Amino acid sequence: MNKTGANVFPIFATPSKKASVKQITLELTPDEVRKLEQHCDWTGKEATDIVRELIQELPIT
């Protein structure tokens, strides 16, 4: 669950700039950790991917 991955999205990439990744730390309650770990087990996805997918679903304002 500690793997870190980076997806590169061509729409954001430019030839003159390198894609960058920012690392964040989350403070979760034991219940939130349990839910995230259970979801990872059910989906076979890493926690990083789950959080990334949820962020991508946020509406842009």
N, C-alpha and C positions, 0 to 999 in steps of 0.2 A: 504494500500500500504506500510505500515511501518513494516509489519511482517518480521521476520528474520527466515530463515529455514536452516537446514543443511542436506545435503545428504551424506550418508556414502557409499563409493564405496568399496566393498570387495577387489577389486584388489589392493587398496592402504593400506588397513588395515593390521596391523600385531598384533599378540597376545600381544606383549610386549609394543606397543605404542598406546596411545589413539588418536583418530581422532581429529584434531583441526580445528577450523574455524577462519578465519581472517576477521575482519570487516573493510570495506573501506567506504570512503565518496566520493561521486561524486559531482562535480560542473557542473550543467547543465544550459543551457540557458532556458528561458521560453518556447521557441519553442520545445526544446528537452524534457522538462518536459511534455508538452502537448502531444507530440508524444508517449512518454513512457506510460503516463496515458491512452491515447486512445488505445494503443496496449494492455494494461492490461485489459481494458474494453472489447475489442473484443475477447480476448483469455480466459478471466476469470482467468488469472495467476497473481501472485504477481510480483512486479517489481524485487524483488530479484531473482525470478526464471527466468525471462526474461534475466536479465544480466548474470546470471550463464550459461544459455543455449548458449548465444552469446559467452561467454568466452570459453566454451567447444568446440565450432566450430572453434576456432582459430587454425591455423596450428602450430604444434610443430616444433621448429627449434633447 
